[in-house]
């Protein structure tokens, strides 16, 4: 296969040089250009037709968010947001991911070990973005309804815990799924792969846009109905201690499947609930969550995997499906309804 053609957009000459050096170090990536600002980038996109764009969040003349909106409207393509690890950068990056950017990465920084890990992640993210379905965009997917829309008159929820895992493309998917949950839904535990500095902003942005309460999980927090707990990124995994009214435990341990927090760690801990659990695995690269979901299904939990057609990257759901962990493939538009129906004991596969 020909190399992935990448265009870098960043106002810092040193950062353009660093990103070019990192990406060019992979024979599967060709850096076709580097632009200092969006207006130049627009002309380079027309001329060079890149496969992937890396885009700085904040630039002079036109900020990265405004430029992203224009790209997604006029020429949809895979975009990877590059952000500094600041609160302001995180807020803008989360909005960019909600608008259709494929993924976000932290700008390379730190010592030799951190720089090497960051470089490896950057190259993998750019190659994954090129294989994504971002050119089409999730918004163009025709909705497919498998279950009726949730209504207040439906049966009460069982005593269950909902666990959800996602990665690349997951921010937009989670906005759609969590946005349909009612205020009395069972507690929801979510692992979304993203840099450590971003998960608090992600939870806050979801909280503003959803009927349910959304918080970044803290160690020892007791599960409550109507609350979604986002696993904090960085140095800990999120697991469940106790039953359906148990507590969240943040575990300091090595990455699992290259991730911390790991979906597998969450799912494995929830599997002990058996039929008292419901799981969904959404768009994302890799296989994190597949073995944990299999443990949940074997214990009696209802398990759902996002369909290939509307995943940005059909990696994690595919791995879970191939392992036999997914009971039912479900479109994104029907995912919330399926999760809620299963939580009421009313889901019937169609």
N, C-alpha and C positions, 0 to 999 in steps of 0.2 A: 504494500500500500504506500501511496505517496505520503510524505510528512504532513503533519497538521500545520497549516499556515496561520501564524499568529500575528496580530497587530497590537502593539503596546501603545496605550494612551496615558501619559503621565506628564505633569508640568515640570517635574524635577529631572534635570539632566542626569544626575547621579543615579536616581531610581530607574530611569529608562535604561541606563547602561547596565545596572545590576540585573534587572529583569531580562534584558536581552542576553546577558552572559549566562544566566541560569537556564533559560529556555533553550538557548542554542547548544547547551551541553547535552541535550537529549537528541539523538539522531532521528527520532520520530517527530521532532518539532522543527519547523523552519520559521524564524522571525522575519517576516516580509517587510516590516517597517516599524517605526516608532514615532509617534506624533506628540508634540508638546501641548496641544490643546484641541478641543473638539472640532473647531472649524477646519483645521488641517486634517484631522482624523476623518472627517466626512469625505473629503476629496480622496484621501488614501484608500478608504473603503471602496469607493467607486472604481478606483484605478487598480487596486491590488486584489480585491475580492477575497479577503481573508476568511478562514473557517471559524476563527475565534478572536474575540476582542478582549484584552485585559484593560480595564477602565479604572482610573483613579477616581475616588469618590468626590474629592474637592479640587477644582481647578479654576483658574481665572477665566473670565469671559462668559463661560457657561459651565455650571457645575455638572458633575457626572450624572446626577439624577435626571436633570433636564435633558441631557444628551441621551441617556438611556431611554427615556420616554419617546424621544424622536426616533431612535433606532427601532424600537419595538413597534412603532406605528408605521414607519416607512420602509424599513428593511429588517425584519426580524432575523436575528442571528444569535448564536451562543455568546453570552457576555459573562466574564468573570470579574467581579468587583474586587479591587485592591484597596484595602483600608488600613489606616493606622489604628492602633489599639487604644482609641479614645472613646469617650462616651458619645461625643458628637459624630465621630466616624461610624460608630456602631448604629446609631439611630438612622443615619442616611443609608447605610448598607442594608439594614433590615427592610427599609422601604424599597430599595432597589430590588431585593430578592422577591418581595411581594409583587413587584411590577413585572417580574419575568427574568431577571438575571439568573443565570444557571447556578452560580455558586459565589462564595466570597472567600477571600484569603487575607490573612494579615500580611502587610508588607514585611519583607525579610528584615530581621533585626536580631540582636543578641550576639552571643559568642559563637565559636565555630560549630558546636553541636547543634545549637538552635538554628543557625543559618543553614546547616546541611539538612536538617529535618524540614525546614521551611522550603528549601529548594526542591526537595523530593515531593513535598505536598503540592507545590505550585505546578510542577511538571505533570503530575498525575491529574490535577484538577483541570488543566488546560486540555489534556488529551481526552479526559472524560467528557468535558464540555463539547468537544468536537463531535463526539459520538452521540450526543444528546439529541432530543427532539425539540430543542428550543427554537429552531427556525419556524416550526409550525406554531408552537406556543400552546399551552393548556387551554387558553380561552377559546380556541377554535374547535375543541373537542365537543362533539354533539353529546348532550347529556343523555345518559341511559339510566332509567329508573328501575331498580329491582325491588324496591320496598316503598311503601307509602311514606309520605312526609310525616315526620313526628307531629303529634297533636296532643294538646293537654288532656284530651278525653281518653287517651290510650291507657293501657294497663300500667300500673306502677312499676318502677324499676326493681329488679331483684337486688340482693345484697352481693354486688360484684365490684370488681376493679377493672378498669379499662387501661390497657397498655398499648402505646403506639410508638413505632420506630420509623425514622425517616432520615434521609441524608440529602444528596444533591437534588434540588427541585422541591425539597420538602417544605420550605418556608411558605411558598404559595399554596401548596397542597394543604398544609396545616391551617392556614387562614380559612380555607374553604370548609374543611371538615369541622374544626372547632367552632367556626362561626355558626354552625347549625345545631349545636348542642344546647339543650334547655338548661335553665338555672338549677333544676333539681336532679341533674344527671349524676350517675355514680362518679366517684373520684377517677381522674384520668392522669396517668403517668406517661410523660413523653420524653423520649431521647431523640433530639435532632442534632446531628453532627454540625458543629460550627465552632469558631474560635471562642476561647474562654471569655473574652471581653464582650461578646455579643449576646450571650444568653439572657442577661438581665434586661437588656433593651428589647430583645425579642419577646420576652414574657410581658413586659410593660406595654408593648405595641399590641400584642394579642389581647391583653386585658381591656384596652380601649376599644377594640373592635368586636368583642365577643360578648354574648349574654352571660356566659359563665365567668367566674373569677379565674384569672390566670396569674400564677406567681412563679418565680424561680424557686426551685425546691431548696429547702434548708434541712440540715441534719436534725433528725428527731421530730420533724413536723408530723402531726397526726393527720391521717387522711380524713377529708371532709367531702360530703356531697357538694356538687356544683362547683368544684374546684379542679383546675388543671395545674399540674406540677411539671414545670420544664426543668430537666436535668441541667445543672450548671456545667458549663464547659470547663476543661482544664485538667485538674489533678485528681478528680474523684469519679467513681462510678455511682450511679443511683440504683439502689435496690430497695425492695419492700421487706420490712420486718413485721412479722405477725400476720393476722388475717385481713379481712376486708376493711377493718377499722384499725389497722396497724399503723406503723410509723415508717417514714422514709429514713433510710440510712445512706449516708454518703461514705463510700469505701475508698480509701487511698490504696490503689493497686496499679500494677502495670497495665498499659493499654491491651485491649482484647480486640482481635481482628484489626489492629492498627488504630483503634479508636478509644478514647476516654472522654466522656462516658460511652459505654457500649450498649447497644440494643440487646445483645445476647445476655449481658449481665442482668439487665432489667427483666427480660422475659424469663430467664432461669429462676429468678427470685419470685416471680408472680406465678410460675407454673405450679407451685405448691397449693395454690387455691383451687386447682382443678376446675370444676364447673363454675366456680365463683370468679372466673376471669374471662375477659374478651380481649382479643389482640388484633391489631392491624399493622401491616407493614407497608409503607408507602415508598414512593420513588427514591432512588439512591444508588450510588455506585457500590460495588463490592457485595459481600455476603453477610455482613453483620446482622444478626437477628434471626437468621435461618435456623440454626440449631436450637436456640432458645424458644422459638415459636414451635418447633417440632415437639419439644418437651411439654409445652403448654397444650398442644393438640392431643398428645398422647395421654395427658392428665385429664382431658375432658373439656378443655376450654374451646370456645368458638374462635376461629381464626380466619382473618380476611387479608387478602393480598391485592394491591392495586393492579389493575389490568395493564398490559403492555401498551395498549393504544394511547393512554393518557398519562403515562409516566414520562417525566423528562429524561430519566435514565432508568431503564428496566433492569436493574442489577440486583438489589436486595430482594424485591418481590420475586424475581425469577429464581434466585438461589433458594428461597423458601419454598417456592412451588415445586422445584425439581427435587427437593429433599422430602416432599410429602407433608410439609408443615402447614400449607395453606389449605384450609377446608373449602373456601369459596373465593374465586377471583371476583373483584367488585370494582366497578368504575368509580372514579373520584366523585362524580356527582351523586352516586348512590351510597358512598362509604359511610357517611354519618347516619343515614337511615338504617343501614345494615347493622352498624354498631349498636344503635339505640334499640333496634328490634331484638337483637341478641341479648342485650342487657335486660330486656323485659321478658325474655324467654319466649318471644313470639316470632323469631326469625325462621322463615321457611325458605330453603334454597329453591330457586326457580330455574 
